[in-house]
Amino acid sequence: LDAEHDSALQQFKKAQEFDSDGKFVKQCIDYTEILMKAFQLKAEGDCHFAKGELEKAKECYTEAFAVDPTLLQSKINRAACHLAMENAVFCIEDCDAVLGCLSYERNRKKLHHDMDNADGASILAAVLSPKPRTRRTWIVTLLCRRAAAKKFLRDSPGALDDLLDAESFIRSSDDIDKHMLAKDIAVLKEELRIA
């Protein structure tokens, strides 16, 4: 990550020659610094999560998202912390928030509207947004995570709805465990006595 950061800064410095007032490139450089700080905090959170230090992980993810609200992975991972800590309501809130951000139509319309008046940071954030396959993986992950939280809250019908939605997003080329998802759906259907 540090090498990519340094390379990006070098490229932006070269681009400054073509930026008439230097403002656009400066905004990109400033955003790159913000993004780097957010990624470092997310990486710290990932280490804490791997060690089972859930409260510390949650704090790092919260701070990463505060530094850069476009770094959705920090909120996705914070939802996992909430679920592991059995804070199902907060897990659902984080999942809902990120799913709202990932809404294709909303982002596409907002992007086209914002591009006319965009600064360097906004354009760079748009360029760095996840590709469709990654976006689908995140959506499926969030729907499954939210389903688990709903199941914890004894909302089996809501959990089933989320799992069925998750299943509908999966493409044959996606690297997602379709069989486990199908098994979870079958278990919930049996529990709810749905054929």
N, C-alpha and C positions, 0 to 999 in steps of 0.2 A: 504494500500500500504506500509506503514512503517513497519508493522508486517511482510509482505512478504519479504521486503528488508532485515530486520534483520535476518529472517530465512534463506534466501539465503546466507548471509554472514557467518552465523554459519556453514551451509553445506559446503561452500567453504573452510572454515578454517579446517574442518575435512578432506576434500579431499586433503589438502596440505600434509598430511602424506604420501600420495601415489604418489605425484608428485615429481619426483627425484630432479629436480632443483628448484622447486617452481615457475617457470616462467609461466607455463600454468594457474595455479590457480590464480596467481597474475593478469594476464591479464583478467581473468573472473571477479575477484573482482573489478578491475578498470573499466571494462565495466559496471558492475552492478551500480557503483556510477554514471557513465555518464548517464545511462538509468534512474536512479532515478531522477537526475536533469532535464532531458528532460521531464519525466512524470510530475514532479512538475510544470514546465513551461506550459505544455499542460493543466494541471488542472486549472492553473491560467487563461489561455486563455479561457477555457470552462466557468469559472465563469464570466469573462468579457463579453463573447458572450451572456450568459443567461441574463445579465443585459442590453444588447443592446449597450455595449461599444465596438463597432466593431474595431475601430483603435487599442485600447489596446489589444484586443483579437488577432488581426492579428500580432501585435508585439510579443506577447508571443508565438504564434505558429511558427513564423519565428525563434525566438531564440531557441525554443525547437528543431526544425529541424536542426538548425546550431550545436547544442550540440550533437545531435544524428540523422544523416540522415537515420537511419534504422527505426525511429519512424514515420512511414508513416501517422499515425492518425493526427499528427500535420499539415502535408501538406493537408490532406483531409479536416480538419477543417478550414485551412486557405482559401481553395477554397470556402468554405461556406461563410466565411467573405467577400471575394471578391465579391461573388454573391450578398450578402445582401447589399454591398456597391455600387452595380451596376458597378463594375469593371469587366465586363464580359471577357475581353481579359485575365486578370490575372487569373481569375477563370479557364478558359480553359487551360492556361499554367500549372497551378497546377494539374488539372485533368489529363492532358496528361502525366505529369511527373510521377504521382503516377500510372497511368494505365501502363506505361512503366515498372515501378518497379514490378508491380504485374503480369506481363506476365509470365505465367507458364513455358513455354519452356525456356525462357531466364534465369529465376531464377534457374530452375532445372539444366541446363547445367552449369551455373556459380557455383552453389553449389558443383556439382561433381568435377569441375575443381579446385575450391578453397580448398576443403577439404584436398587435399594432402599436401598443404602448409599452412593450416589454423592455426591461433593462437586462443587462448582461447576466445577472444572477438568475432571473426568471427563465431566460432562454436556456442557460446551462442546466438548470433543474429539469426543464422539459426534455432536453436531450438525454439526460441521465435517467429519465423515468424507465421503469422496467419494460422489457419487451413483452409481447403478448403471451408467450409461453410462461415466463416468470410470473406475470400478472395472474394467469390462470392458476398456477401453483400456489401463489399467495392466497387467492380467493378460496381455493379448495381447502387449504390449510386453515384459514380463518373460519370457514363454515364448519369444518370438523371440530375445531377448537371450541367454537361457540356451541355446537351441538353437545359436546362433552360438558360444558358449563350448564347448559339447559338441563341435561340429564341429571347433573348433580343437584339442580334445583327442583327435580322431579317434574320437569316439563318434557315428558317423553314425546308428545305430539310435536312440540317445537323443535326438539332434537331431530326427530325423523324428518321434518321439513328441511332443516338445514343439511342433513346428510343427502337427501334426495336432490337438493339444489347443488350440492358439491358434486354429486355423481353426474349431473347434467353438464357441468363445466369441463369434465375430463375428456381429452382427445386421446385417440389410440397411441399417439406418439409421446404423450406425457409420461414422465417418470414418476408415477404416483401409484401406490399400492391399491389397485382397483378391487382386488379380491377381498382385502381387509375391509374396505368401505362397503362392499356388497354384503359381507358377513355382518357388519354392524347394523346395516339397514334391515337385514333379515331378523336379527335379534330384536330390534325395536318393533318391527311389524308383528312379530310373534307376541311380544309383550303387550302390544296394543290390539292384538287379535285382528290384524289386517291381512287380507289375502294378497 
